[in-house]
Structure formats: structure tokens, C-alpha cells
């Protein structure tokens, strides 16, 4: 067989059988989960978005965080200056090792890593006091986190400087006022 060792072909065959038995995951948008989450209950899904807020590493070996699937992950407001709607996200729970080495989550002044996560969607899970979340078993880093450029608000700066410049005039007129 094309000069490759038999162990190579056995490995390829085994990998094909194992991967074909893996449950398929449906790609779902965060917005769809927020609107119709019950339709995806206990199904294997893939979601893409920005990790934001904080990483909660727990003693049980799991890490909790927030995955935002809104427009601000790809086009942060600090860079575009154009609001395009609300932030929207879901809770995700994953083993510690999937979170090790990730850039810090997004927050003011930084964008968190953009990831594709796959796992089981848990809709109002009773074991978690009714929490809906994605129980992640696979994570692919799409884009690392980064600091955001935060440019000055020039109109506000001009108004502020004008007011500071007018202060001597305002104070001078106040000192010349006579009590009645």
C-alpha cells in the first residue's frame, strides 16, 4: 500500500472509526440560545464568541466563565465607536485544563479571546439550581485576547479645556458682585 507501514494504515482506520462515532455538534448562535434555549436542551452544540468577565476556577476541577456572542467581540466599541445593540452571553463550564493558558477574559480596555466551544447545552439544569449553561468538552482558540486602543474623546476634551480657560473670568465676575 503505497510504501507506508501497516501501523500507519491501522492508525488511520482506527481514527476514522472513532471520529465517525463521535456525536455531531450543531452550530448555534448565542442569540438563538437566549431566545429558544429549551429547543437545544441536552444537545451537543458549538458556539463561538468572546470570553468575558472572569475565570472562576473551582476546586471540583471545573472553570466557569461568560461567553459573549454579540458584535462587540469582533468589533469592540472602543475601536469602532458605534453601538450595535446589547451585550449577550451565556455561561460556560469547562475542565480547568481547557482554560489553562488562555489570555485574560475581556473587560474594559481589553478584548478577551475569541473561541469556538463545543459541548452539551444544559437548559435549567436542576443540579445547578436551574442554571442554563454550556458544558464544554472542546475549545478551539480562534483569536487571542488583546488590549484595546482607547482614543481620547476630543469633543469632551475641547469643552473641558474651554471651561478651564473661562474659570478666571467667571471667578473675577463673582468677586466683583456686591451683596444686597
N, C-alpha and C positions, 0 to 999 in steps of 0.2 A: 504494500500500500504506500506508494509514493515515497518510499525510503524512510518513513518515520517509525520510531519504535512502537511496539504494540501497546506499551503502557500509556503512550500519548493518546492513542485512539480509544482506549478504555476510559481514560480520564474525560475525554470529550463526550463520550457516550453517557457516562455517569452524570456529568454536569447537565447534559441535555435533559435527561430523565428527571433529575432533581428540580431543575428550573421549570420544567413543564408542569410539575405537581404543585408549585407554589401558587397560592391563591392570587388571582389578578387584583390589581388595585384600580379603582376608578378615580380619575382626576376630578376634584371638586373645588370650587372657589369658596373662600371663607364666607363671602356674602350668601352663598347658597346654604351653607351650614347654619348661618344665623337666621335665615328665613324659614328653611324647611329641614331642620336638623333631624327630626324624627324619621324622615324618609331614609336617612343614611345610618340609622341605628344598627350597631354591631356589624357594620360592613367595613371591608378593607378599602381605604381611600388614600389618595395622595393630595397634599395641599402645599402650595408654595406661598412664601411670604417672608416678612422681616421679623426676626426675634427681637422683642422689645421688653422694657421694664426691668426685670431682674431674673437671675437664675437662682431658683430655690433648690439647692442640693439637699436632699433629705437623707436621714440615717437609714432608710429602707432600701437605698441604692437607686432611687429614682430622683429625677430632676423635673421641676415644674417651671414653666415659663409661658409667656404670651406670644402667639404668632399672629401678627397683623397681616391681613391680606388686602389692604387698601392701596390706593395710588401713591401714598406718601413713602412707601418702601422703595419704589423705583424712582420716584421724583420727589425728594424731600422738599417740604415747604420752604426751608431755609435757603434752598438753592433756586427754586422757581418763583417763589413769592406769590404763587397762585393757589388759593384754597380750592380743592376739588371735591369737597364732601367731608364726611365724618371719618374718624378712625374706626376700624372694625377689626376685631380679632377673636381668636379662640384660645382657650387654654390647651397646652400640650404637656404630656407627661412622657418622659423617656428615660432609659437607663443612663446613669452617670457617664458611662464611657462614651455615649453619643455626644454628650455636651462638653467633654474634655477638649480643651484646645480651641474652642470657638472664640471668636472675638467677642468683646463685651456686647450686651444687648443694646438696642437703640434707645436713646433718650435725648433730652435737649442737647444739641451740639454734636450729636453723633448718630450715624445710621447703623443699626445692628446688621448682623449677617443675614443675607437672603438665602433661604434654604428650601429644599423640597423634602418634605417628610411624609412617610408612609406608615400607616398603622390602622388600628381599629377605632372607629368613631364610637365613643361611649355617650349615649344620649341619656341624660338624667340618671346617671349610674347610682343605684341605691347604696352600694358600698362606699361611695364618696359623697354622701349626703346630697345626692341629686345633681352633682356637678356634671356638666357636659364637657367632654374633652377628647382629644385625640391621643390614644395610647400608642406612641411611636415605637417602631422597631427598626426603622431605616431612615437615615438622614444623609442628604447629599448637599454639600455646600455649593451654592450657585454663584454667590458673590460675597467676598469678605466684608466685614464691617469697616467703617471709616469715619473719620472726623468730618464734620460738615463745615463748609465755608459760611461764615456768618457775617454778611456785609452790613455796614452801617446804614441806618435809616436816615438818609440825607435830609428829607423834608423836616423831620423832627429835630435834627441837629441844627438846621438853619433857624428854625423858630426858637430853639433854646438859646442859641448864640445871640439872636436879636433881643430876646428878653433880658439876657445878661447885660447887653450893651445899653439897654434903656434903663436899667436899675439906677444909675446916678441921677438921671432926670426925674424919675419917679420919687426917689428919696429926697432930692432937692426941693421939689414942689411940696412934699409933706412937711419939711422943716419950716417952710415959709407960711404955712397955714396958721392962722391965729384962732385961738379958742374963742367961742362965742360968749 
